[in-house]
Amino acid sequence: MSDSKPIQRPSQLVTLGPSRAPARAMLRATGLEDEDLAKPLIAVVNTWSDVTPCNVHLRGLGEAVRRGVQDAGGTPFEFNTIVVSDGISMGTEGMRASLVSREVIADSIELAVRGHSLDAVVVIVGCDKTIPAAAMALARLDRPGLVLYGGSIAKGRHRGADVSIQEVFEAVGACAAGRIDADELDAIERSACPGAGACGGQFTANTMAQVLTLLGLSPLGANDIPATHPAKLEVAEACGRQVLELLERELRPSSLLNRAAFARATAGVAASKGSTNAVLHILAIAREAGCDFSLRELDEVCAATPVLCDLKPSGRYLAVDMSEAGGTALLARRLFEAGLCEDGASVDGPSLRALVADAPEREGQRVIRPASQAFAPRGGLMALFGNLAPEGCVLKLPPELPEVFEGVARVFDDEDSAFAAVQAGAVEAGDVVAIRYEGPAGGPGMREMLAVTAALVGRGLGGRVALITDGRFSGASHGLVIGHVAPEAARGGPLARLRDGDRVRIDVVGQRLDVLDADFEARRSPAAKAPRYLTGALAKFAALVDSASEGATTSRPQF
């Protein structure tokens, strides 16, 4: 006969015993009764905001999740955290806040759940950084929980073609080059974003929503449903019920987040040719989970995974098309059928492979192919190393890529000056645009270079000019672009010693990024630049952040 005692829920530390009378009194003042306090207390974490279409509809999803929690016998406590819109802040000083917000969101979820001894967690996410932040927080807390993505935006339509925010950024460059006029730019701008939901291509939000499904942290199919689809509220309510099941089973993130899960999620990114930001976020989530999953291992998965999806920014289709074709379940089925990833548990059950074995496929769909008919033999991302990137960097593979690209360096100390040079026509085919001091610490915040990459594409230079940076790229960026160069310039990386006129060689076959005929050892690093921020969240981030090659986190796990 066992003498073990039932496991105490965290909430019982708040609700049980005479010493907890003050806490109970305060909770009763919010309208709760004794029977409410006896139930599991569930955090419903919302990233609702009316500043961005990605999150503007999440308040309704929060109400649906609350109903599901109550129906399943729990007591929900909803609280909000922040969001910084990448699309709105892009190309401005505000973009420095984007990656920093990932850490603030994860910290705020952790602190509120710990501080109130809540038993389990549902996080509702939308814009880019809210998604990895939710996973990071769940990994830290290791309490039963799941993540629900608010869904992709519907298609925009312009002149009979599907458009997204990507076309708006590229139209800016086309307008500057005189290829379209201001009226056409205005028409594209007004057509691209028809309502609520995150940016519509396989950009960062949709890529990371898929990652969380393959990691096992989101229910299968829930994240694929578009933002404005009527079924989204039904799924939200189901998530509220499901989190009580996870609590009953004591299923914690630590039982899901292992090396096989991170490799599986990476295979999904490679096969869908997703955002380079996924590299940064997968490494960050792995660190929070205490899993030693490195950039080199991530690259090995990409090398072994063919491109199976025809999605924007370099392909033809949008996230809503993928959802209609069969979604993440069909993609996962393809990966398992080809032996490209290992099985594992998810919030839905012990075998993700079993769950997707009969995943339906819309007849005649052209978005997701089997491995035998892959669009390309290697996934959409590649890690490079070399004398410019000893710790590594990330290349987003364009559809047509030369085995070797050599060009003359055009060096800029920030994104703004590079953008101005492109718009002025000062960058030519064959150049290698190098943007430095935009890394995690140097930026700070590792701004995305979408304004520059879109301007290059808009001027007809996509693929004819290479761009390297210690900053990041938007999921909507495409062309010959290399980001996350590490160590970054602000921390003495070789990029700080690069000069105008140096010849840069991008060797795709050898996976190297090098400067030719330059003795870096003989060159002195320039004097350290004064930090852009001396106080506040950005200064704190710059002081604490790790290398991009390790996920650019500010949390240093002790393992």
VENZIWO-V265649 format. One line per field, one symbol per residue. psi: psi as a letter, one per 30 degrees, with the letter a starting at -180 (. if undefined). A space follows every 50 residues. Layout:
psi: ???
This chain:
psi: kkgklkkkkefffefklefgeeeeeeeeffglleeefflkjkkjkkgkkg fkffffgfeeeeeeeeeeeeeggljkjkllalkjjeeefkglfffffeee feeeeeeeeeeeeefghlelkkkkldleffeeeeeeeeeeehlkllkkkf llllklkkhglklafefeeefeeeeefgflleeeeeeeeffejfalllkf ahaeeeeeeeeeeffgfkkkfeffklegkffeeeeeeeeeeefeeeeefh jleffeiaeeeeeeeeeeeeeghakffeeeeeeeeeeefgkijleeeeee eeefklkfkikkffaflleeeeeeffaeeeeeeeeeeghfllllllffaf jeeeegegklkkkgkgejllffhlekfklflkkllaffiefllkkjjlej klekkklkkjkkgleeeeeeeeffgfklkfljkjjlggaeeeelfilkge eeeeeeefgggkffkkkklgalklffklaikkagkkllefhglfffgklk fkkkkjjeefhkjlkkhkjeefkkklkkkkkfkflaeeeeeeefkllffg fhlgkjki.
